[in-house]
Amino acid sequence: MAVSGGRTPVDLFEEVSKLKLDWSKVDLTLADERWLDVKHKDSNESLVKK
């Protein structure tokens, strides 16, 4: 699954997190990651990990 960054996919993440998925079979990538440290508040990677 490739997702855009920013606040756009937040609703999708919330809904998908409710599903009983075998995450070992899911590949997730960011389509437009910002060049920020993962600890930065605007990091898309940080948002996905939440």
C-alpha positions as CSV (number, residue, x, y, z in Angstrom):
1,M,0.0,0.0,0.0
2,A,1.4,3.4,-1.0
3,V,0.0,6.4,0.8
4,S,0.5,10.1,0.6
5,G,1.9,11.9,3.5
6,G,0.5,14.8,5.6
7,R,-2.9,14.7,7.2
8,T,-4.6,13.3,4.1
9,P,-4.4,9.6,4.9
10,V,-5.1,9.9,8.7
11,D,-8.8,8.7,8.4
12,L,-7.6,5.8,6.3
13,F,-4.9,4.8,8.9
14,E,-7.5,5.0,11.7
15,E,-9.9,2.7,9.8
16,V,-7.2,0.2,8.6
17,S,-5.9,0.0,12.2
18,K,-9.3,-1.5,13.3
19,L,-8.9,-4.4,10.8
20,K,-7.6,-7.7,11.8
21,L,-4.8,-7.9,9.3
22,D,-1.7,-10.1,9.2
23,W,0.7,-7.1,9.0
24,S,3.6,-9.4,8.1
25,K,1.9,-9.7,4.7
26,V,1.4,-6.0,4.2
27,D,3.9,-3.7,2.7
28,L,3.4,0.0,3.4
29,T,5.3,2.8,1.8
30,L,5.0,6.6,1.7
31,A,4.5,8.1,-1.7
32,D,5.9,11.6,-0.9
33,E,7.9,11.4,2.4
34,R,9.3,14.7,3.6
35,W,13.0,14.9,4.3
36,L,12.7,15.2,8.0
37,D,14.0,13.4,11.0
38,V,11.5,10.7,12.0
39,K,11.2,12.4,15.4
40,H,10.1,15.7,13.8
41,K,6.4,16.5,14.4
42,D,5.8,16.8,10.6
43,S,7.4,13.5,9.7
44,N,5.1,11.3,7.7
45,E,6.9,8.2,8.9
46,S,6.2,9.3,12.5
47,L,2.5,9.7,11.6
48,V,2.3,6.1,10.1
49,K,4.0,4.6,13.1
50,K,1.4,6.1,15.5
